[in-house]
Amino acid sequence: MGEDRLKVDLDDLCWAYEDAYLGNSYYLDIETGEVLFFSDNLTGTEGGPEGIEEIEDEVGDRYIALPRTSPREGYRDMEEFIETVEDEDLKEKLSIAIDGKGAFRRFKDVLNQYPDERERWFEFKGNRTEKRVRRWLEAEDIRREIDCS
């Protein structure tokens, strides 16, 4: 994008990056900074799969498909968060929770019993996501004016 600065909403980008539903797609309009959302569940409406075709025709020129967080990144985040937990009992419960299939659900279930740690997890995860999104913007050479409203 050169020296132009694009105003983008970091919260919108982070939300899109964290959306794990494969039927949803997000694109960044590099002319306006708007994050566009499309879903398989919205047929016949704005944001439905019919509208995505015209966007996909301009991917690379005007639009950039937004990446998603990978399960590997999410798992690594849980592991690294567990290392920051001071309560040894909770640390053990979380370590057991992330072992095997259903790790994400069990991790959240354990944290739901510890509201303070749950809030700390949200902050930890949000910071990690924001760093990844900022790195992605840099990799795409998008000079941005971040709107953190």
Phi and psi in degrees as a GROMACS rama.xvg file:
@    title "Ramachandran Plot"
@    xaxis  label "Phi"
@    yaxis  label "Psi"
@TYPE xy
68.9733  -139.526  GLY-2
-89.7704  -6.54667  GLU-3
-64.4516  142.856  ASP-4
-106.539  134.969  ARG-5
-110.674  127.717  LEU-6
-84.4157  117.895  LYS-7
-126.576  150.312  VAL-8
-91.2136  109.733  ASP-9
-61.7023  -37.0638  LEU-10
-61.5064  -42.1423  ASP-11
-62.6592  -43.2737  ASP-12
-63.7804  -42.6422  LEU-13
-65.9613  -41.0966  CYS-14
-58.9915  -47.6357  TRP-15
-61.8872  -42.631  ALA-16
-61.826  -35.2804  TYR-17
-85.9425  -13.0899  GLU-18
-69.2169  112.527  ASP-19
-89.542  -8.57599  ALA-20
-71.5463  118.542  TYR-21
-68.9737  -15.7117  LEU-22
-80.3867  -5.236  GLY-23
-102.364  142.276  ASN-24
-132.433  145.403  SER-25
-130.498  143.088  TYR-26
-134.684  143.564  TYR-27
-98.5639  123.159  LEU-28
-81.6532  110.501  ASP-29
-80.8265  1.88883  ILE-30
-93.5392  -36.6092  GLU-31
-109.847  -20.8696  THR-32
85.3477  0.452194  GLY-33
-73.7445  141.513  GLU-34
-96.2565  119.928  VAL-35
-98.6544  138.166  LEU-36
-117.652  134.603  PHE-37
-132.868  144.516  PHE-38
-141.789  142.704  SER-39
-62.1318  -23.2191  ASP-40
-80.8518  -5.30318  ASN-41
-110.192  40.7613  LEU-42
-60.753  138.252  THR-43
77.421  6.48771  GLY-44
-127.668  167.367  THR-45
-61.2477  131.754  GLU-46
94.0162  -0.31448  GLY-47
-80.795  171.535  GLY-48
-62.1827  -21.597  PRO-49
-64.9949  -38.9357  GLU-50
-73.9451  -15.7202  GLY-51
-71.768  -24.9249  ILE-52
-60.7587  -43.5445  GLU-53
-68.4357  -32.1871  GLU-54
-66.9301  -46.6578  ILE-55
-62.9976  -27.1827  GLU-56
-65.7877  -25.2964  ASP-57
-110.284  12.6233  GLU-58
-63.5433  130.942  VAL-59
99.3116  -29.2417  GLY-60
-96.1375  -62.4614  ASP-61
-108.565  -28.6248  ARG-62
-119.363  147.734  TYR-63
-125.529  127.393  ILE-64
-67.8375  131.446  ALA-65
-81.4903  138.519  LEU-66
-76.1424  168.208  PRO-67
-115.812  156.941  ARG-68
-67.9765  143.687  THR-69
-92.7456  153.368  SER-70
-55.8898  -34.7921  PRO-71
-62.673  -42.8699  ARG-72
-63.0172  -44.1083  GLU-73
-61.7416  -41.0452  GLY-74
-66.5274  -43.537  TYR-75
-61.1278  -38.2584  ARG-76
-60.9151  -43.4094  ASP-77
-62.9242  -44.8719  MET-78
-58.8174  -45.825  GLU-79
-71.0452  -32.5948  GLU-80
-64.8983  -43.9239  PHE-81
-55.6222  -37.4541  ILE-82
-63.8314  -21.128  GLU-83
-90.5041  -9.43648  THR-84
-74.2693  127.843  VAL-85
-87.1413  -31.5665  GLU-86
-71.5218  110.745  ASP-87
-62.7148  -35.4069  GLU-88
-63.9863  -46.5091  ASP-89
-65.451  -41.2576  LEU-90
-57.2256  -42.8504  LYS-91
-66.9544  -43.9101  GLU-92
-59.3992  -43.4457  LYS-93
-67.5603  -39.0856  LEU-94
-62.451  -40.9967  SER-95
-67.2765  -40.2817  ILE-96
-60.8335  -34.0797  ALA-97
-89.8776  8.9368  ILE-98
-90.0462  111.073  ASP-99
94.9883  -174.827  GLY-100
-62.0828  140.806  LYS-101
85.847  16.1069  GLY-102
-58.4013  -43.1067  ALA-103
-64.4119  -44.7759  PHE-104
-63.4833  -46.5538  ARG-105
-65.136  -39.3481  ARG-106
-57.774  -47.8554  PHE-107
-65.1095  -39.3434  LYS-108
-60.8909  -42.6301  ASP-109
-64.7201  -46.7686  VAL-110
-63.4706  -29.253  LEU-111
-61.6143  -20.6769  ASN-112
-85.258  -6.76565  GLN-113
-130.762  80.5939  TYR-114
-54.5189  -39.4568  PRO-115
-66.1538  -43  ASP-116
-70.1828  -32.7846  GLU-117
-62.3074  -44.7285  ARG-118
-63.9142  -38.9405  GLU-119
-64.5947  -37.2262  ARG-120
-61.7175  -46.1956  TRP-121
-59.2963  -42.0816  PHE-122
-66.0248  -44.7395  GLU-123
-58.5318  -50.348  PHE-124
-64.5887  -41.4517  LYS-125
-61.5584  -42.2173  GLY-126
-63.4598  -41.2969  ASN-127
-64.0405  -44.1117  ARG-128
-62.9264  -44.0853  THR-129
-60.0658  -42.5086  GLU-130
-62.0574  -41.8785  LYS-131
-64.8504  -41.8345  ARG-132
-65.4508  -42.101  VAL-133
-63.0558  -40.3359  ARG-134
-63.6277  -39.4571  ARG-135
-63.0935  -44.9636  TRP-136
-58.6699  -43.3858  LEU-137
-63.6756  -42.1126  GLU-138
-63.8926  -32.0323  ALA-139
-83.8417  0.41842  GLU-140
58.7092  39.751  ASP-141
-97.6712  110.171  ILE-142
-82.5778  125.737  ARG-143
-130.273  155.252  ARG-144
-110.927  105.881  GLU-145
-75.7987  129.291  ILE-146
-99.8146  109.079  ASP-147
-103.286  31.2342  CYS-148
